[in-house]
Amino acid sequence: MSHPLLPAVIDLVRAAGAAILPYWRGELQVREKADASPVTAADMAAHRLLAAGLAALDGQIPVLSEEASEIPLSERQRWQRWWLVDPLDGTKEFIAGSEEFTVNVALIEFGRVRFGVVGQPSSGRCFYGGAGLGAWRSEAPGQAEAIGVREAHDGPLVVVASRRHSSPAQESLLAGLSRRLGDLELASIGSSLKFCLLAEGQADCYPRLAPTSQWDTAAAQGVLEGAGGLVLGLDGAPLDYAAREDYLNPWFLALPAEAVWRDDLLRLARELA
C-alpha cells in the first residue's frame, strides 16, 4: 500500500539533500536563532526548496517548517491537513562535519502522522512509511527494501540515545531499565536517525526524557509506525501533533508495538516524570 503524494515527497527530500551537500564540511556562517539553536545557509536552502516544492505539489496543504514557524496558533488550529518539515535535522551534527543529519517531511492529518520521509543526504539513503502503509529503506532512487522493527530476542536490550542531548531523568531511566531487564547496549546517533534504527530492526527502544520539537519527530515517527513501532507519550497514548503554541513535544518512548517490556518502561518513565 502507498499514498499518492509519497513518491513526489521522496523526490523532494532527495532534492533538498542535494541542496544541502555543497555546504557540508565547508566554510559555514552560523547564526543563532531566538531559542539559541543554530541555523546555517544549508538549512535555509533546503527550507526554500521544500516550501516551494510542497506548495507546488498541492497548494491547499499548508507547510509548517522549522525555518518558517511563526504562524499564529489561531490559524494552525483550523488546519486539518498540513506538512510538518525539518529542512535540516541535526544542524549541530552537520556543523561538526558528521554524517548524522537528515531532511524530514511528514504529512499530518487531524493531528496524526499519515506518512513520513527521512532522507540522509550524506549517504543518499532515504526512509519512508506510515501506519497502515508499511516502511522502506531506499539506498538510491528506484531501489527500496521493506523494513520492520526487531522481534523479541535473547540478547541485551539495545537502547538508542541522543549523541548530544540527554537529561538526568533519561539517565535515571536507563539505570532503572538495566536493573529490571539486565545489561543494556547503548547505540548513540544523531538526528531523526534514532527512530530509523528502530524501524530497521537495529535497536529496541528510544526513550526521550529531554526536549524535542514537533518537526524533530513527525517524519521518523511515520517511518517507525509503518515498520510496526509506536511512539508513546508517558500516558501511553500515541504522540500526536495537535496544534499548540510552543511546538514542544512531551517526553516519549519509541519502541516496537509488541514489546513485552513496554509496561515496565512506561512505569519507570512515569516515576521520573
ChimeraX attribute file (.defattr): number of C-alpha atoms within 10 A of each C-alpha:
attribute: neighborCount
match mode: 1-to-1
recipient: residues
	/A:1	9
	/A:2	13
	/A:3	11
	/A:4	8
	/A:5	13
	/A:6	17
	/A:7	12
	/A:8	13
	/A:9	21
	/A:10	21
	/A:11	16
	/A:12	24
	/A:13	26
	/A:14	23
	/A:15	18
	/A:16	27
	/A:17	26
	/A:18	16
	/A:19	20
	/A:20	24
	/A:21	15
	/A:22	10
	/A:23	17
	/A:24	18
	/A:25	13
	/A:26	10
	/A:27	8
	/A:28	13
	/A:29	11
	/A:30	14
	/A:31	12
	/A:32	10
	/A:33	10
	/A:34	7
	/A:35	6
	/A:36	8
	/A:37	11
	/A:38	16
	/A:39	19
	/A:40	17
	/A:41	14
	/A:42	24
	/A:43	23
	/A:44	18
	/A:45	18
	/A:46	24
	/A:47	24
	/A:48	16
	/A:49	17
	/A:50	24
	/A:51	21
	/A:52	13
	/A:53	19
	/A:54	20
	/A:55	14
	/A:56	11
	/A:57	14
	/A:58	10
	/A:59	11
	/A:60	11
	/A:61	17
	/A:62	17
	/A:63	21
	/A:64	19
	/A:65	21
	/A:66	21
	/A:67	18
	/A:68	13
	/A:69	13
	/A:70	10
	/A:71	11
	/A:72	11
	/A:73	12
	/A:74	11
	/A:75	9
	/A:76	17
	/A:77	12
	/A:78	9
	/A:79	16
	/A:80	14
	/A:81	19
	/A:82	19
	/A:83	22
	/A:84	26
	/A:85	30
	/A:86	27
	/A:87	30
	/A:88	30
	/A:89	26
	/A:90	23
	/A:91	23
	/A:92	18
	/A:93	18
	/A:94	25
	/A:95	21
	/A:96	12
	/A:97	13
	/A:98	15
	/A:99	17
	/A:100	23
	/A:101	26
	/A:102	31
	/A:103	31
	/A:104	29
	/A:105	33
	/A:106	30
	/A:107	25
	/A:108	24
	/A:109	16
	/A:110	14
	/A:111	16
	/A:112	20
	/A:113	27
	/A:114	24
	/A:115	31
	/A:116	32
	/A:117	33
	/A:118	32
	/A:119	33
	/A:120	24
	/A:121	24
	/A:122	17
	/A:123	12
	/A:124	14
	/A:125	17
	/A:126	24
	/A:127	29
	/A:128	35
	/A:129	33
	/A:130	28
	/A:131	21
	/A:132	15
	/A:133	18
	/A:134	21
	/A:135	30
	/A:136	24
	/A:137	23
	/A:138	17
	/A:139	16
	/A:140	12
	/A:141	12
	/A:142	6
	/A:143	9
	/A:144	16
	/A:145	11
	/A:146	15
	/A:147	23
	/A:148	23
	/A:149	27
	/A:150	22
	/A:151	11
	/A:152	13
	/A:153	8
	/A:154	5
	/A:155	10
	/A:156	14
	/A:157	19
	/A:158	17
	/A:159	22
	/A:160	25
	/A:161	21
	/A:162	19
	/A:163	14
	/A:164	12
	/A:165	13
	/A:166	14
	/A:167	12
	/A:168	10
	/A:169	16
	/A:170	19
	/A:171	13
	/A:172	15
	/A:173	22
	/A:174	19
	/A:175	14
	/A:176	16
	/A:177	20
	/A:178	15
	/A:179	11
	/A:180	13
	/A:181	13
	/A:182	13
	/A:183	14
	/A:184	16
	/A:185	15
	/A:186	16
	/A:187	17
	/A:188	13
	/A:189	19
	/A:190	23
	/A:191	26
	/A:192	26
	/A:193	24
	/A:194	25
	/A:195	27
	/A:196	25
	/A:197	21
	/A:198	28
	/A:199	36
	/A:200	22
	/A:201	15
	/A:202	17
	/A:203	23
	/A:204	25
	/A:205	28
	/A:206	23
	/A:207	22
	/A:208	23
	/A:209	23
	/A:210	16
	/A:211	13
	/A:212	16
	/A:213	14
	/A:214	22
	/A:215	25
	/A:216	25
	/A:217	27
	/A:218	32
	/A:219	33
	/A:220	32
	/A:221	34
	/A:222	35
	/A:223	36
	/A:224	36
	/A:225	30
	/A:226	27
	/A:227	30
	/A:228	23
	/A:229	26
	/A:230	27
	/A:231	27
	/A:232	21
	/A:233	20
	/A:234	21
	/A:235	13
	/A:236	15
	/A:237	11
	/A:238	16
	/A:239	25
	/A:240	19
	/A:241	20
	/A:242	17
	/A:243	18
	/A:244	14
	/A:245	13
	/A:246	10
	/A:247	15
	/A:248	14
	/A:249	19
	/A:250	17
	/A:251	20
	/A:252	25
	/A:253	21
	/A:254	26
	/A:255	28
	/A:256	27
	/A:257	17
	/A:258	14
	/A:259	16
	/A:260	10
	/A:261	14
	/A:262	17
	/A:263	11
	/A:264	13
	/A:265	22
	/A:266	19
	/A:267	13
	/A:268	17
	/A:269	26
	/A:270	14
	/A:271	10
	/A:272	12
	/A:273	9
